[in-house]
Amino acid sequence: MNSEKSERLVSPYTKLGCIYDEVMSHVDYQHWAKYIQKIIRKWHPQTKRILDISCGTASLLLMLDSKKYELFGFDLSYDMLKVAQQKFDTSKFPISLWQGNMISFRLRHSVDIVICLYDSINYLLNLVEWKKLFDCVYDVLCDSGLFIFDICTEKNSKKHFNNYFEKKSGDYYQYIRESSYNKKDKIHRNRFVIYFDSEKECFVELHRQQIYLFREVENFIATTNFKLLNAFDGFTFNRGNENSLRIHFVLKK
């Protein structure tokens, strides 16, 4: 890596979006899609419309059955969406994508399922923002619709990403990732330094995620209009707990 390049701070997923699929190549999106569809078959088998909040490069949406469902997605990052739109032919995969904010959105029509996955909700740094998200979701869901989201837990941050360092490269880029977890403020921080062969500068992205305790999330849900159907230890139908690495919550309107 060329350490002589000057650094420029950019917003999260501005430059990471270009290489996100390669950085996340270890993720089995098909496994994620199968799990979500199991939840849908169990609690809302009549589902027709699915909205993916913070859909990123639409990898998960592409794993869902576009012949069975109408699929929609939005993300705050325009750069992630540009990659998403290059990945599929809209005539074969009629997925509607747009840029949007998870704490302030509306739809012209209701949907049966809203998903917000891969700890996207952890980017909301306080429960005031959570309430804005939940209100938006409630408004766009049909009666008895489901809201499915997940969180990364404190145990996950402590076990896998505290003082974590990663350096990798691809055909036209290199990046460094440094991760840390502050137990006092419960903030998980990721610092990405991204180098492109064609760029004179390198780019720095600072990502902050708030880590919430399981009981905090349960207590918050109890203050909303949603009914908590269950909270599962990642990718299972076993009850989640503070020792889970990831917890999937299934809520009903």
GULOVEX-39132 format. One record per residue: residue in three letters; residue number from 0; x, y, z of N, C-alpha, C in turn. Coordinates in steps of 0.2 Angstrom, whole numbers, plus 5000, padded with zeros to 4 digits. Layout:
<recs>
REC   code   pos   neast   nnorth    nup   caeast   canorth   caup   ceast   cnorth    cup
REC    ALA   NUM       X        Y      Z        X         Y      Z       X        Y      Z
...
</recs>
This chain:
<recs>
REC   code   pos   neast   nnorth    nup   caeast   canorth   caup   ceast   cnorth    cup
REC    MET     0    5004     4994   5000     5000      5000   5000    5004     5006   5000
REC    ASN     1    5002     5011   4996     5006      5017   4996    5004     5022   5002
REC    SER     2    5009     5022   5007     5007      5026   5013    5009     5033   5011
REC    GLU     3    5011     5035   5006     5013      5042   5004    5007     5046   5001
REC    LYS     4    5002     5042   5000     4996      5046   4997    4992     5050   5003
REC    SER     5    4990     5056   5002     4986      5059   5007    4980     5056   5008
REC    GLU     6    4977     5057   5014     4971      5054   5016    4965     5059   5016
REC    ARG     7    4959     5057   5013     4953      5061   5013    4948     5058   5017
REC    LEU     8    4945     5061   5021     4939      5058   5025    4933     5059   5021
REC    VAL     9    4929     5053   5020     4923      5053   5016    4917     5050   5021
REC    SER    10    4911     5050   5019     4906      5048   5022    4906     5040   5022
REC    PRO    11    4903     5036   5027     4903      5029   5027    4899     5027   5020
REC    TYR    12    4902     5021   5017     4900      5018   5011    4901     5022   5005
REC    THR    13    4904     5028   5005     4905      5032   4999    4910     5028   4995
REC    LYS    14    4916     5026   4997     4921      5023   4993    4921     5015   4995
REC    LEU    15    4919     5013   5001     4918      5006   5003    4913     5003   4998
REC    GLY    16    4908     5007   4996     4902      5004   4992    4905     5001   4986
REC    CYS    17    4910     5004   4983     4913      5002   4977    4916     4994   4977
REC    ILE    18    4918     4993   4983     4922      4986   4984    4918     4982   4989
REC    TYR    19    4912     4984   4991     4908      4981   4997    4907     4974   4996
REC    ASP    20    4905     4972   4990     4904      4965   4988    4910     4960   4989
REC    GLU    21    4916     4963   4987     4922      4959   4988    4924     4959   4995
REC    VAL    22    4923     4964   4999     4925      4964   5006    4920     4960   5010
REC    MET    23    4914     4959   5007     4909      4955   5011    4908     4948   5007
REC    SER    24    4913     4946   5003     4912      4940   4999    4911     4933   5004
REC    HIS    25    4913     4934   5010     4912      4928   5015    4905     4927   5017
REC    VAL    26    4901     4932   5016     4894      4932   5018    4890     4927   5014
REC    ASP    27    4886     4922   5016     4882      4918   5013    4875     4921   5012
REC    TYR    28    4874     4925   5008     4867      4929   5007    4861     4924   5006
REC    GLN    29    4863     4918   5002     4858      4913   5001    4855     4910   5008
REC    HIS    30    4860     4909   5012     4858      4906   5019    4854     4911   5022
REC    TRP    31    4856     4918   5022     4851      4923   5025    4844     4923   5022
REC    ALA    32    4844     4923   5015     4838      4923   5012    4833     4917   5014
REC    LYS    33    4836     4911   5014     4832      4905   5016    4830     4906   5023
REC    TYR    34    4834     4909   5028     4831      4910   5035    4825     4914   5035
REC    ILE    35    4826     4920   5032     4821      4925   5032    4814     4922   5029
REC    GLN    36    4815     4918   5023     4809      4915   5020    4806     4910   5025
REC    LYS    37    4810     4907   5029     4807      4902   5034    4803     4906   5039
REC    ILE    38    4805     4912   5041     4801      4916   5046    4795     4918   5042
REC    ILE    39    4795     4920   5036     4789      4922   5032    4784     4917   5032
REC    ARG    40    4786     4911   5030     4782      4905   5029    4778     4903   5036
REC    LYS    41    4782     4904   5041     4779      4902   5048    4774     4907   5050
REC    TRP    42    4775     4914   5049     4771      4919   5052    4767     4923   5047
REC    HIS    43    4769     4923   5041     4765      4927   5036    4766     4924   5029
REC    PRO    44    4763     4918   5028     4764      4914   5022    4761     4918   5016
REC    GLN    45    4756     4922   5017     4753      4926   5011    4756     4932   5009
REC    THR    46    4763     4933   5011     4767      4938   5009    4767     4939   5001
REC    LYS    47    4766     4946   4999     4767      4947   4992    4772     4953   4991
REC    ARG    48    4773     4957   4996     4778      4963   4995    4783     4963   5001
REC    ILE    49    4789     4964   4999     4794      4964   5004    4799     4971   5003
REC    LEU    50    4800     4974   5008     4804      4980   5008    4810     4979   5012
REC    ASP    51    4816     4980   5009     4823      4979   5013    4825     4986   5014
REC    ILE    52    4826     4988   5021     4828      4994   5023    4836     4993   5023
REC    SER    53    4840     4998   5021     4847      4998   5021    4849     4992   5017
REC    CYS    54    4847     4991   5011     4848      4985   5006    4855     4985   5004
REC    GLY    55    4859     4990   5004     4866      4990   5002    4866     4989   4994
REC    THR    56    4870     4984   4992     4871      4982   4985    4866     4977   4983
REC    ALA    57    4860     4976   4987     4855      4972   4985    4856     4964   4985
REC    SER    58    4862     4962   4988     4863      4955   4987    4858     4951   4990
REC    LEU    59    4855     4953   4996     4850      4948   4999    4844     4949   4995
REC    LEU    60    4842     4954   4992     4836      4955   4988    4836     4950   4982
REC    LEU    61    4842     4950   4979     4843      4946   4973    4842     4938   4975
REC    MET    62    4843     4936   4981     4842      4929   4983    4835     4928   4985
REC    LEU    63    4830     4933   4985     4823      4931   4986    4820     4930   4980
REC    ASP    64    4814     4927   4980     4810      4924   4974    4806     4930   4971
REC    SER    65    4809     4933   4966     4806      4939   4963    4800     4937   4959
REC    LYS    66    4799     4930   4958     4793      4928   4954    4787     4928   4959
REC    LYS    67    4789     4927   4966     4784      4926   4971    4782     4932   4974
REC    TYR    68    4787     4937   4975     4787      4943   4979    4788     4949   4975
REC    GLU    69    4785     4954   4976     4787      4961   4974    4792     4964   4979
REC    LEU    70    4798     4965   4976     4803      4967   4980    4805     4974   4980
REC    PHE    71    4807     4978   4985     4808      4985   4986    4814     4985   4990
REC    GLY    72    4818     4990   4989     4824      4992   4994    4826     4999   4993
REC    PHE    73    4829     5001   4999     4832      5008   4999    4838     5008   5003
REC    ASP    74    4843     5013   5002     4849      5013   5006    4851     5021   5006
REC    LEU    75    4854     5023   5012     4856      5029   5012    4862     5031   5008
REC    SER    76    4866     5026   5006     4872      5027   5002    4870     5026   4994
REC    TYR    77    4871     5032   4991     4870      5031   4983    4875     5027   4980
REC    ASP    78    4881     5027   4983     4886      5023   4980    4885     5015   4980
REC    MET    79    4882     5013   4986     4880      5006   4986    4875     5005   4981
REC    LEU    80    4870     5009   4980     4864      5008   4976    4867     5008   4969
REC    LYS    81    4872     5012   4967     4875      5012   4960    4877     5005   4959
REC    VAL    82    4881     5002   4963     4883      4995   4962    4877     4990   4962
REC    ALA    83    4872     4991   4966     4866      4987   4966    4863     4987   4959
REC    GLN    84    4862     4992   4956     4859      4993   4950    4863     4990   4944
REC    GLN    85    4869     4989   4945     4873      4986   4940    4873     4979   4940
REC    LYS    86    4870     4976   4945     4871      4969   4946    4865     4965   4943
REC    PHE    87    4860     4968   4941     4854      4964   4939    4850     4968   4933
REC    ASP    88    4847     4964   4929     4843      4966   4924    4836     4967   4926
REC    THR    89    4834     4973   4926     4827      4974   4930    4821     4971   4926
REC    SER    90    4823     4969   4920     4817      4965   4916    4817     4958   4919
REC    LYS    91    4822     4955   4922     4822      4948   4924    4821     4949   4932
REC    PHE    92    4824     4954   4935     4823      4955   4942    4820     4962   4944
REC    PRO    93    4813     4962   4943     4810      4968   4944    4810     4971   4951
REC    ILE    94    4816     4973   4953     4817      4976   4960    4817     4983   4960
REC    SER    95    4813     4987   4964     4813      4994   4964    4818     4996   4970
REC    LEU    96    4823     5000   4968     4828      5003   4972    4828     5011   4972
REC    TRP    97    4829     5014   4978     4830      5021   4978    4834     5023   4984
REC    GLN    98    4836     5029   4984     4840      5032   4990    4835     5034   4995
REC    GLY    99    4836     5032   5002     4832      5034   5007    4835     5034   5014
REC    ASN   100    4832     5037   5019     4834      5037   5026    4830     5032   5030
REC    MET   101    4833     5028   5034     4828      5023   5037    4824     5026   5043
REC    ILE   102    4826     5032   5045     4822      5036   5050    4817     5041   5047
REC    SER   103    4816     5041   5041     4811      5046   5038    4810     5044   5031
REC    PHE   104    4805     5039   5030     4803      5037   5024    4795     5035   5024
REC    ARG   105    4793     5035   5018     4786      5034   5017    4785     5030   5010
REC    LEU   106    4780     5026   5009     4778      5023   5003    4771     5024   5001
REC    ARG   107    4770     5023   4994     4764      5025   4991    4759     5019   4993
REC    HIS   108    4762     5013   4994     4757      5008   4996    4760     5004   5002
REC    SER   109    4756     4999   5005     4759      4996   5010    4763     4989   5008
REC    VAL   110    4767     4987   5012     4770      4980   5011    4769     4975   5017
REC    ASP   111    4770     4969   5015     4768      4964   5020    4774     4963   5025
REC    ILE   112    4780     4964   5023     4786      4962   5027    4791     4968   5026
REC    VAL   113    4794     4970   5031     4800      4975   5031    4805     4971   5034
REC    ILE   114    4811     4971   5031     4817      4968   5034    4823     4974   5035
REC    CYS   115    4827     4973   5040     4832      4978   5041    4838     4973   5044
REC    LEU   116    4842     4971   5040     4847      4966   5042    4854     4968   5042
REC    TYR   117    4858     4963   5044     4865      4963   5044    4867     4969   5049
REC    ASP   118    4864     4970   5055     4865      4975   5060    4865     4982   5057
REC    SER   119    4861     4983   5052     4860      4990   5050    4857     4994   5055
REC    ILE   120    4853     4992   5059     4850      4996   5064    4855     4998   5070
REC    ASN   121    4860     4995   5070     4865      4997   5075    4869     5004   5073
REC    TYR   122    4867     5006   5067     4870      5012   5065    4866     5018   5068
REC    LEU   123    4860     5016   5070     4856      5021   5074    4859     5022   5081
REC    LEU   124    4861     5028   5083     4865      5028   5089    4861     5030   5095
REC    ASN   125    4854     5030   5095     4850      5031   5101    4843     5028   5100
REC    LEU   126    4839     5028   5105     4833      5025   5104    4828     5030   5102
REC    VAL   127    4829     5036   5102     4825      5041   5098    4825     5040   5091
REC    GLU   128    4831     5038   5088     4831      5037   5081    4827     5030   5080
REC    TRP   129    4828     5025   5084     4824      5019   5084    4817     5020   5083
REC    LYS   130    4814     5025   5087     4807      5026   5087    4805     5029   5081
REC    LYS   131    4809     5033   5078     4807      5036   5071    4807     5030   5066
REC    LEU   132    4812     5026   5066     4812      5020   5062    4806     5016   5063
REC    PHE   133    4804     5014   5069     4799      5010   5070    4792     5013   5068
REC    ASP   134    4791     5020   5069     4785      5023   5067    4785     5023   5059
REC    CYS   135    4790     5024   5056     4790      5023   5048    4788     5016   5046
REC    VAL   136    4791     5011   5049     4789      5004   5047    4782     5003   5049
REC    TYR   137    4780     5005   5055     4773      5003   5056    4768     5006   5051
REC    ASP   138    4770     5012   5049     4765      5016   5044    4765     5012   5037
REC    VAL   139    4770     5009   5035     4771      5006   5029    4768     4999   5029
REC    LEU   140    4768     4996   5034     4766      4989   5035    4758     4988   5034
REC    CYS   141    4756     4983   5031     4749      4981   5031    4747     4978   5038
REC    ASP   142    4741     4977   5039     4739      4974   5045    4742     4967   5046
REC    SER   143    4744     4966   5052     4747      4959   5053    4754     4958   5050
REC    GLY   144    4757     4963   5047     4763      4963   5043    4769     4962   5048
REC    LEU   145    4775     4960   5046     4780      4958   5050    4786     4963   5049
REC    PHE   146    4789     4965   5054     4796      4968   5054    4801     4964   5057
REC    ILE   147    4806     4962   5053     4811      4958   5054    4818     4961   5054
REC    PHE   148    4821     4962   5060     4828      4965   5060    4832     4961   5065
REC    ASP   149    4839     4963   5064     4844      4960   5068    4848     4965   5072
REC    ILE   150    4852     4963   5077     4857      4967   5080    4863     4962   5081
REC    CYS   151    4869     4966   5081     4875      4963   5083    4875     4964   5091
REC    THR   152    4878     4959   5094     4878      4960   5102    4885     4962   5104
REC    GLU   153    4885     4964   5111     4891      4966   5114    4896     4960   5114
REC    LYS   154    4893     4954   5115     4898      4948   5115    4901     4947   5108
REC    ASN   155    4898     4949   5102     4901      4949   5096    4906     4954   5095
REC    SER   156    4905     4960   5097     4910      4965   5097    4916     4963   5101
REC    LYS   157    4915     4961   5107     4921      4959   5111    4925     4953   5109
REC    LYS   158    4921     4948   5106     4924      4942   5104    4928     4942   5098
REC    HIS   159    4925     4946   5093     4928      4945   5086    4931     4952   5084
REC    PHE   160    4929     4957   5086     4931      4964   5083    4934     4969   5088
REC    ASN   161    4936     4967   5094     4939      4972   5098    4946     4972   5096
REC    ASN   162    4949     4977   5095     4956      4978   5093    4958     4973   5087
REC    TYR   163    4953     4973   5082     4954      4969   5076    4957     4973   5071
REC    PHE   164    4961     4970   5067     4965      4973   5061    4965     4968   5055
REC    GLU   165    4963     4971   5049     4963      4967   5043    4966     4971   5038
REC    LYS   166    4970     4968   5033     4973      4971   5027    4972     4967   5022
REC    LYS   167    4968     4969   5016     4967      4965   5011    4968     4969   5004
REC    SER   168    4968     4965   4999     4969      4969   4992    4965     4965   4987
REC    GLY   169    4963     4969   4982     4960      4966   4976    4964     4968   4969
REC    ASP   170    4961     4967   4964     4964      4969   4957    4966     4976   4957
REC    TYR   171    4962     4981   4960     4963      4988   4958    4963     4992   4965
REC    TYR   172    4963     4989   4971     4962      4992   4977    4966     4988   4983
REC    GLN   173    4967     4992   4988     4969      4989   4994    4965     4992   5000
REC    TYR   174    4964     4989   5005     4961      4992   5011    4963     4990   5018
REC    ILE   175    4963     4994   5023     4965      4992   5030    4958     4993   5034
REC    ARG   176    4957     4989   5038     4951      4989   5043    4954     4989   5050
REC    GLU   177    4952     4994   5054     4954      4993   5061    4947     4994   5065
REC    SER   178    4946     4989   5069     4940      4989   5073    4941     4989   5081
REC    SER   179    4937     4993   5084     4938      4993   5092    4931     4993   5095
REC    TYR   180    4930     4991   5101     4924      4992   5105    4925     4995   5111
REC    ASN   181    4922     5001   5113     4922      5004   5119    4916     5002   5124
REC    LYS   182    4918     4998   5129     4913      4995   5133    4909     5001   5137
REC    LYS   183    4912     5006   5138     4909      5012   5142    4903     5015   5138
REC    ASP   184    4905     5017   5132     4899      5020   5128    4896     5016   5123
REC    LYS   185    4898     5009   5123     4895      5004   5119    4895     5006   5112
REC    ILE   186    4900     5009   5110     4901      5011   5103    4906     5006   5099
REC    HIS   187    4904     5003   5094     4909      4999   5090    4911     5003   5084
REC    ARG   188    4917     5004   5084     4920      5008   5078    4924     5004   5073
REC    ASN   189    4923     5006   5067     4927      5003   5061    4930     5009   5058
REC    ARG   190    4937     5008   5056     4940      5013   5052    4943     5010   5046
REC    PHE   191    4941     5012   5040     4943      5009   5034    4947     5014   5031
REC    VAL   192    4953     5012   5028     4957      5016   5024    4958     5013   5017
REC    ILE   193    4955     5016   5012     4954      5013   5006    4959     5016   5000
REC    TYR   194    4963     5012   4997     4967      5014   4992    4965     5011   4985
REC    PHE   195    4964     5016   4980     4963      5014   4973    4969     5015   4969
REC    ASP   196    4971     5011   4965     4977      5011   4961    4976     5018   4956
REC    SER   197    4970     5019   4954     4969      5025   4950    4969     5032   4953
REC    GLU   198    4969     5032   4960     4967      5038   4964    4974     5041   4967
REC    LYS   199    4975     5047   4967     4981      5050   4970    4980     5050   4978
REC    GLU   200    4974     5050   4980     4972      5050   4987    4970     5043   4990
REC    CYS   201    4971     5042   4996     4967      5037   4999    4961     5039   5003
REC    PHE   202    4957     5035   5005     4950      5038   5007    4949     5034   5014
REC    VAL   203    4947     5038   5019     4946      5036   5026    4938     5036   5027
REC    GLU   204    4935     5031   5030     4929      5030   5032    4928     5028   5039
REC    LEU   205    4925     5032   5043     4924      5031   5050    4917     5028   5051
REC    HIS   206    4916     5022   5054     4909      5019   5055    4908     5018   5062
REC    ARG   207    4902     5020   5065     4901      5020   5072    4894     5016   5072
REC    GLN   208    4894     5011   5077     4888      5007   5078    4887     5007   5085
REC    GLN   209    4881     5008   5087     4879      5008   5094    4877     5000   5096
REC    ILE   210    4880     4998   5101     4878      4991   5103    4873     4991   5109
REC    TYR   211    4868     4987   5108     4862      4987   5113    4862     4981   5116
REC    LEU   212    4860     4981   5122     4859      4974   5126    4852     4971   5124
REC    PHE   213    4852     4965   5124     4846      4961   5122    4840     4964   5126
REC    ARG   214    4841     4965   5133     4835      4967   5137    4833     4975   5135
REC    GLU   215    4838     4979   5133     4837      4985   5131    4832     4985   5125
REC    VAL   216    4833     4981   5120     4829      4981   5114    4822     4978   5116
REC    GLU   217    4822     4973   5120     4815      4970   5122    4811     4976   5126
REC    ASN   218    4814     4979   5130     4811      4985   5134    4808     4990   5129
REC    PHE   219    4812     4992   5124     4810      4997   5119    4804     4994   5115
REC    ILE   220    4805     4988   5113     4799      4986   5109    4793     4986   5112
REC    ALA   221    4793     4985   5119     4787      4985   5123    4784     4992   5123
REC    THR   222    4787     4997   5122     4785      5004   5122    4782     5005   5115
REC    THR   223    4782     5001   5110     4780      5003   5103    4773     4999   5102
REC    ASN   224    4770     5000   5096     4764      4997   5094    4765     4990   5092
REC    PHE   225    4771     4988   5091     4772      4981   5089    4771     4976   5094
REC    LYS   226    4770     4970   5092     4770      4964   5096    4776     4960   5094
REC    LEU   227    4780     4958   5099     4786      4954   5098    4784     4947   5098
REC    LEU   228    4785     4944   5092     4783      4937   5091    4789     4932   5094
REC    ASN   229    4795     4934   5093     4800      4931   5096    4807     4934   5094
REC    ALA   230    4812     4932   5098     4819      4935   5096    4824     4929   5096
REC    PHE   231    4827     4928   5091     4830      4921   5090    4838     4922   5090
REC    ASP   232    4841     4917   5093     4848      4917   5092    4850     4916   5085
REC    GLY   233    4855     4920   5082     4856      4920   5075    4855     4914   5070
REC    PHE   234    4850     4914   5066     4849      4909   5061    4846     4903   5064
REC    THR   235    4843     4903   5070     4840      4897   5073    4833     4900   5075
REC    PHE   236    4829     4895   5078     4823      4897   5081    4823     4895   5088
REC    ASN   237    4829     4896   5091     4831      4896   5098    4830     4903   5101
REC    ARG   238    4828     4903   5107     4828      4910   5110    4834     4913   5111
REC    GLY   239    4835     4920   5108     4841      4923   5109    4842     4926   5116
REC    ASN   240    4848     4927   5118     4850      4930   5125    4856     4934   5124
REC    GLU   241    4859     4936   5130     4865      4941   5130    4871     4937   5127
REC    ASN   242    4871     4931   5127     4877      4927   5125    4876     4926   5117
REC    SER   243    4871     4928   5114     4871      4927   5107    4875     4932   5103
REC    LEU   244    4878     4930   5098     4882      4934   5094    4878     4939   5089
REC    ARG   245    4872     4936   5087     4867      4940   5083    4860     4938   5085
REC    ILE   246    4856     4943   5085     4849      4941   5087    4844     4944   5082
REC    HIS   247    4840     4939   5079     4835      4941   5075    4828     4942   5078
REC    PHE   248    4825     4948   5077     4819      4950   5081    4813     4949   5075
REC    VAL   249    4807     4946   5077     4802      4946   5073    4796     4949   5076
REC    LEU   250    4794     4955   5073     4788      4959   5076    4782     4959   5072
REC    LYS   251    4776     4959   5075     4770      4959   5071    4766     4966   5072
REC    LYS   252    4764     4969   5067     4759      4975   5067    4753     4973   5070
</recs>
